[in-house]
Amino acid sequence: MDRLDQGAGQAKEGRVWVAVSGQGPPLVHFSFTPNRKQAHVLSFFRGYGGAVMCDEYAGYANVECGVMQSCWAHARRKIIDKCKGQAPYQARVLLEIQKFYGIEDRIRNASAEDRARLRNTESRAQLAKVFEAVESRSDAPASDPGKT
């Protein structure tokens, strides 16, 4: 995000950090910082004990919270970037990732308990299919589907 530097008439980079509650009525919090320094991230999450879903920005590396979760949109982008020229492999992995979005669409209005149950069954099963698709490439390193 760009912001106008007062007095200089130039745009400078800034960041808006967003936190959204995962249960109950959605609660949204916005914080603005003039840059992306890790100190802001650490301050923003100080004392927080829940899950943080984010991209792979290195600034999140030392955030101490309940659970760090990676974003599937960024995983998709990595597959697209790293597997150019490997259309069948790329398509198989992306199709399996896309099925996560279908599960989420289907359970969007379910209760928190039902969403948790379905994620624990259907999403876990789908995750195994994603790992199977990733490992279907002959030179892909073996991975542990239990690690996320």
Backbone as CSV, one residue per row, in Angstrom:
resi,resn,N_x,N_y,N_z,CA_x,CA_y,CA_z,C_x,C_y,C_z
1,MET,0.847,-1.158,0.000,0.000,0.000,0.000,0.896,1.224,0.000
2,ASP,0.562,2.179,-0.846,1.317,3.426,-0.868,0.575,4.478,-0.057
3,ARG,1.333,5.385,0.518,0.743,6.498,1.257,1.491,7.752,0.854
4,LEU,0.851,8.869,0.959,1.486,10.130,0.588,2.363,10.606,1.735
5,ASP,3.619,10.879,1.433,4.555,11.403,2.426,4.285,12.894,2.567
6,GLN,3.725,13.293,3.707,3.340,14.683,3.933,4.534,15.614,3.717
7,GLY,4.322,16.645,2.939,5.354,17.649,2.713,6.281,17.326,1.561
8,ALA,6.496,16.058,1.269,7.414,15.679,0.195,6.676,15.490,-1.130
9,GLY,5.349,15.264,-1.061,4.579,15.060,-2.278,4.911,13.767,-2.992
10,GLN,5.460,12.821,-2.262,5.828,11.532,-2.843,5.104,10.414,-2.111
11,ALA,4.912,9.324,-2.824,4.310,8.144,-2.209,5.393,7.326,-1.521
12,LYS,5.057,6.816,-0.355,5.947,5.906,0.378,5.164,4.649,0.703
13,GLU,5.901,3.566,0.849,5.254,2.295,1.164,4.816,2.272,2.616
14,GLY,3.683,1.628,2.865,3.189,1.395,4.208,2.497,0.047,4.237
15,ARG,2.080,-0.396,5.397,1.410,-1.689,5.527,0.154,-1.549,6.369
16,VAL,-0.867,-2.268,5.968,-2.062,-2.410,6.776,-2.124,-3.879,7.173
17,TRP,-2.121,-4.138,8.459,-2.185,-5.494,8.995,-3.628,-5.747,9.398
18,VAL,-4.159,-6.894,9.020,-5.562,-7.209,9.260,-5.659,-8.492,10.077
19,ALA,-6.491,-8.468,11.088,-6.784,-9.666,11.879,-8.294,-9.856,11.855
20,VAL,-8.718,-11.099,11.591,-10.138,-11.433,11.531,-10.386,-12.609,12.462
21,SER,-11.428,-12.501,13.282,-11.750,-13.599,14.191,-12.243,-14.802,13.394
22,GLY,-12.019,-15.981,13.903,-12.403,-17.200,13.203,-13.689,-17.818,13.700
23,GLN,-14.216,-17.364,14.799,-15.435,-17.937,15.354,-16.373,-16.830,15.785
24,GLY,-17.640,-17.154,15.794,-18.642,-16.175,16.201,-18.797,-15.095,15.155
25,PRO,-19.414,-13.987,15.540,-19.552,-12.896,14.568,-18.166,-12.414,14.165
26,PRO,-17.950,-12.107,12.896,-16.610,-11.693,12.479,-16.200,-10.373,13.127
27,LEU,-15.050,-10.388,13.747,-14.448,-9.190,14.312,-13.206,-8.892,13.485
28,VAL,-13.049,-7.664,13.053,-11.934,-7.290,12.194,-11.149,-6.157,12.854
29,HIS,-9.835,-6.310,12.858,-8.952,-5.284,13.423,-7.936,-4.894,12.350
30,PHE,-7.726,-3.592,12.167,-6.740,-3.083,11.217,-5.689,-2.307,11.987
31,SER,-4.430,-2.505,11.615,-3.335,-1.702,12.156,-2.497,-1.224,10.983
32,PHE,-2.031,0.016,11.056,-1.180,0.576,10.008,0.229,0.735,10.541
33,THR,1.226,0.386,9.722,2.627,0.649,10.046,3.286,1.268,8.817
34,PRO,4.300,2.079,9.021,4.933,2.753,7.886,5.854,1.849,7.062
35,ASN,6.116,0.638,7.557,6.978,-0.296,6.825,6.637,-1.733,7.228
36,ARG,7.402,-2.686,6.727,7.119,-4.105,6.953,8.099,-4.724,7.956
37,LYS,8.709,-3.942,8.780,9.712,-4.458,9.716,9.102,-5.482,10.664
38,GLN,9.923,-6.467,11.028,9.462,-7.550,11.894,9.005,-7.040,13.257
39,ALA,9.576,-5.970,13.733,9.183,-5.433,15.041,7.685,-5.148,15.088
40,HIS,7.118,-4.681,13.992,5.680,-4.410,13.952,4.877,-5.697,14.066
41,VAL,5.332,-6.717,13.350,4.637,-8.013,13.381,4.681,-8.586,14.793
42,LEU,5.851,-8.557,15.413,5.991,-9.106,16.762,5.131,-8.341,17.757
43,SER,5.057,-7.033,17.609,4.221,-6.222,18.484,2.737,-6.514,18.264
44,PHE,2.356,-6.641,17.014,0.958,-6.889,16.657,0.445,-8.186,17.281
45,PHE,1.282,-9.232,17.285,0.848,-10.540,17.775,1.277,-10.845,19.209
46,ARG,1.894,-9.894,19.900,2.341,-10.121,21.278,1.162,-10.556,22.150
47,GLY,1.310,-11.678,22.817,0.279,-12.166,23.726,-0.846,-12.940,23.055
48,TYR,-0.809,-13.057,21.746,-1.876,-13.762,21.028,-1.601,-15.261,21.077
49,GLY,-2.628,-16.075,21.326,-2.436,-17.511,21.444,-3.196,-18.331,20.421
50,GLY,-3.753,-17.699,19.410,-4.547,-18.433,18.414,-3.748,-18.749,17.164
51,ALA,-4.474,-19.062,16.111,-3.852,-19.404,14.829,-3.597,-18.140,14.015
52,VAL,-2.509,-18.150,13.267,-2.172,-17.071,12.352,-2.011,-17.683,10.970
53,MET,-2.862,-17.268,10.044,-2.734,-17.719,8.660,-2.111,-16.586,7.870
54,CYS,-0.999,-16.884,7.203,-0.263,-15.829,6.535,0.543,-16.389,5.369
55,ASP,1.173,-15.471,4.637,2.068,-15.899,3.581,3.406,-16.314,4.217
56,GLU,4.396,-16.541,3.404,5.680,-17.010,3.920,6.665,-15.865,4.174
57,TYR,6.154,-14.679,4.446,7.005,-13.531,4.759,7.897,-13.871,5.952
58,ALA,9.200,-13.632,5.795,10.171,-13.993,6.843,9.906,-13.279,8.160
59,GLY,9.222,-12.146,8.129,8.922,-11.406,9.341,8.056,-12.174,10.319
60,TYR,7.359,-13.191,9.840,6.521,-13.995,10.724,7.294,-15.113,11.411
61,ALA,8.557,-15.279,11.077,9.342,-16.423,11.546,9.411,-16.531,13.068
62,ASN,9.476,-15.428,13.770,9.641,-15.474,15.223,8.374,-15.136,15.992
63,VAL,7.235,-15.139,15.299,5.975,-14.860,15.976,5.633,-16.052,16.852
64,GLU,5.445,-15.794,18.136,5.079,-16.859,19.058,3.580,-16.787,19.292
65,CYS,2.874,-17.765,18.738,1.423,-17.811,18.893,1.025,-19.280,18.968
66,GLY,-0.261,-19.549,18.927,-0.738,-20.921,19.009,-0.276,-21.775,17.837
67,VAL,-0.673,-21.389,16.622,-0.371,-22.186,15.430,-0.142,-21.259,14.246
68,MET,0.950,-21.474,13.510,1.169,-20.744,12.260,0.617,-21.607,11.128
69,GLN,-0.180,-21.009,10.269,-0.774,-21.712,9.140,-0.406,-20.988,7.859
70,SER,-0.068,-21.757,6.839,0.262,-21.154,5.556,-0.993,-21.016,4.710
71,CYS,-0.926,-20.113,3.777,-2.054,-19.769,2.932,-2.021,-20.611,1.648
72,TRP,-3.155,-21.222,1.291,-3.210,-22.048,0.075,-3.057,-21.215,-1.186
73,ALA,-3.446,-19.943,-1.160,-3.266,-19.097,-2.340,-1.781,-18.961,-2.663
74,HIS,-0.945,-18.858,-1.635,0.493,-18.760,-1.868,1.079,-20.108,-2.283
75,ALA,0.558,-21.189,-1.757,1.010,-22.518,-2.181,0.715,-22.715,-3.669
76,ARG,-0.479,-22.309,-4.096,-0.848,-22.401,-5.516,0.139,-21.603,-6.364
77,ARG,0.440,-20.387,-5.929,1.352,-19.535,-6.693,2.722,-20.188,-6.829
78,LYS,3.202,-20.837,-5.765,4.508,-21.516,-5.840,4.472,-22.655,-6.860
79,ILE,3.385,-23.419,-6.885,3.254,-24.503,-7.864,3.273,-23.923,-9.272
80,ILE,2.534,-22.849,-9.493,2.486,-22.217,-10.816,3.874,-21.722,-11.215
81,ASP,4.569,-21.054,-10.300,5.891,-20.498,-10.613,6.950,-21.566,-10.818
82,LYS,6.971,-22.568,-9.961,8.052,-23.557,-9.975,7.846,-24.686,-10.986
83,CYS,6.635,-24.836,-11.504,6.350,-25.989,-12.374,5.968,-25.567,-13.788
84,LYS,6.490,-24.446,-14.237,6.240,-24.024,-15.613,6.800,-25.093,-16.559
85,GLY,6.090,-25.380,-17.621,6.538,-26.391,-18.576,6.220,-27.814,-18.148
86,GLN,5.522,-27.963,-17.045,5.140,-29.292,-16.540,3.624,-29.316,-16.369
87,ALA,2.923,-29.001,-17.468,1.468,-28.785,-17.410,0.678,-29.924,-16.762
88,PRO,0.896,-31.182,-17.115,0.078,-32.235,-16.489,0.281,-32.312,-14.971
89,TYR,1.531,-32.213,-14.534,1.832,-32.250,-13.101,1.218,-31.042,-12.408
90,GLN,1.456,-29.862,-12.968,0.941,-28.622,-12.401,-0.585,-28.666,-12.290
91,ALA,-1.247,-29.120,-13.351,-2.714,-29.180,-13.349,-3.222,-30.143,-12.290
92,ARG,-2.554,-31.290,-12.116,-3.005,-32.267,-11.117,-2.923,-31.691,-9.710
93,VAL,-1.805,-31.057,-9.395,-1.633,-30.487,-8.050,-2.629,-29.356,-7.822
94,LEU,-2.770,-28.468,-8.804,-3.695,-27.335,-8.655,-5.140,-27.801,-8.520
95,LEU,-5.509,-28.859,-9.221,-6.873,-29.397,-9.108,-7.127,-29.913,-7.694
96,GLU,-6.160,-30.607,-7.126,-6.328,-31.122,-5.764,-6.401,-29.979,-4.750
97,ILE,-5.595,-28.920,-4.941,-5.662,-27.765,-4.047,-7.018,-27.083,-4.189
98,GLN,-7.510,-26.973,-5.425,-8.798,-26.316,-5.676,-9.937,-26.986,-4.907
99,LYS,-9.817,-28.275,-4.671,-10.875,-28.987,-3.954,-11.012,-28.511,-2.511
100,PHE,-9.918,-27.968,-1.922,-10.034,-27.354,-0.594,-11.013,-26.186,-0.634
101,TYR,-10.905,-25.384,-1.678,-11.800,-24.233,-1.818,-13.252,-24.692,-1.938
102,GLY,-13.480,-25.809,-2.628,-14.836,-26.348,-2.742,-15.388,-26.789,-1.394
103,ILE,-14.548,-27.425,-0.595,-14.978,-27.847,0.751,-15.341,-26.612,1.571
104,GLU,-14.496,-25.590,1.543,-14.764,-24.375,2.311,-16.037,-23.676,1.837
105,ASP,-16.257,-23.636,0.531,-17.496,-23.029,0.012,-18.719,-23.768,0.542
106,ARG,-18.629,-25.079,0.553,-19.771,-25.902,0.964,-20.082,-25.758,2.453
107,ILE,-19.069,-25.551,3.274,-19.294,-25.515,4.727,-19.312,-24.098,5.294
108,ARG,-19.262,-23.097,4.433,-19.177,-21.701,4.874,-20.222,-21.333,5.926
109,ASN,-21.463,-21.759,5.750,-22.538,-21.367,6.669,-22.827,-22.414,7.744
110,ALA,-21.982,-23.415,7.838,-22.168,-24.445,8.864,-21.745,-23.892,10.226
111,SER,-22.182,-24.553,11.278,-21.772,-24.144,12.626,-20.267,-24.372,12.785
112,ALA,-19.683,-23.727,13.772,-18.251,-23.882,14.037,-17.905,-25.348,14.305
113,GLU,-18.780,-26.046,15.023,-18.539,-27.460,15.332,-18.569,-28.308,14.065
114,ASP,-19.557,-28.056,13.197,-19.643,-28.814,11.946,-18.462,-28.515,11.032
115,ARG,-18.057,-27.233,10.962,-16.894,-26.893,10.133,-15.656,-27.620,10.648
116,ALA,-15.466,-27.627,11.964,-14.295,-28.308,12.532,-14.333,-29.802,12.222
117,ARG,-15.503,-30.413,12.369,-15.631,-31.845,12.097,-15.346,-32.157,10.630
118,LEU,-15.917,-31.377,9.722,-15.725,-31.627,8.295,-14.292,-31.333,7.854
119,ARG,-13.696,-30.322,8.439,-12.286,-30.059,8.118,-11.413,-31.198,8.615
120,ASN,-11.753,-31.745,9.785,-10.967,-32.839,10.342,-11.095,-34.112,9.516
121,THR,-12.212,-34.295,8.848,-12.395,-35.500,8.026,-12.116,-35.205,6.556
122,GLU,-12.944,-34.384,5.937,-12.820,-34.151,4.495,-11.542,-33.402,4.121
123,SER,-11.227,-32.349,4.840,-10.034,-31.570,4.487,-8.763,-32.361,4.730
124,ARG,-8.728,-33.143,5.798,-7.546,-33.998,6.040,-7.365,-35.019,4.917
125,ALA,-8.468,-35.624,4.496,-8.400,-36.578,3.388,-7.932,-35.879,2.113
126,GLN,-8.424,-34.666,1.894,-8.011,-33.914,0.707,-6.551,-33.523,0.793
127,LEU,-6.066,-33.193,1.978,-4.655,-32.869,2.147,-3.775,-34.046,1.733
128,ALA,-4.180,-35.252,2.092,-3.423,-36.435,1.684,-3.377,-36.543,0.159
129,LYS,-4.459,-36.169,-0.513,-4.488,-36.207,-1.981,-3.580,-35.135,-2.575
130,VAL,-3.490,-33.992,-1.919,-2.573,-32.950,-2.389,-1.136,-33.456,-2.293
131,PHE,-0.776,-34.050,-1.149,0.583,-34.579,-0.997,0.850,-35.685,-2.008
132,GLU,-0.117,-36.519,-2.259,0.042,-37.580,-3.257,0.301,-36.973,-4.634
133,ALA,-0.441,-35.919,-4.982,-0.242,-35.256,-6.273,1.138,-34.613,-6.344
134,VAL,1.560,-33.948,-5.270,2.879,-33.316,-5.246,3.966,-34.378,-5.417
135,GLU,3.818,-35.489,-4.733,4.841,-36.535,-4.778,4.776,-37.371,-6.048
136,SER,3.785,-37.146,-6.897,3.675,-37.924,-8.136,4.751,-37.557,-9.141
137,ARG,5.377,-36.420,-8.965,6.482,-36.042,-9.840,7.690,-36.841,-9.418
138,SER,8.361,-37.466,-10.357,9.438,-38.410,-10.035,10.588,-37.775,-9.270
139,ASP,10.867,-36.498,-9.483,11.987,-35.881,-8.777,11.560,-35.100,-7.545
140,ALA,10.275,-35.203,-7.180,9.783,-34.483,-5.993,10.315,-35.163,-4.733
141,PRO,10.771,-34.388,-3.739,11.243,-34.989,-2.505,10.060,-35.566,-1.709
142,ALA,10.336,-36.639,-1.007,9.278,-37.227,-0.151,8.969,-36.254,0.959
143,SER,7.709,-36.175,1.336,7.331,-35.288,2.435,6.437,-36.061,3.377
144,ASP,6.250,-35.460,4.540,5.422,-36.072,5.574,4.082,-35.362,5.615
145,PRO,2.974,-36.006,5.150,1.673,-35.349,5.175,1.224,-34.934,6.564
146,GLY,1.846,-35.454,7.590,1.474,-35.076,8.945,2.008,-33.712,9.344
147,LYS,3.005,-33.216,8.603,3.577,-31.900,8.893,2.847,-30.873,8.068
148,THR,2.457,-29.782,8.724,1.808,-28.691,7.995,2.438,-27.380,8.346
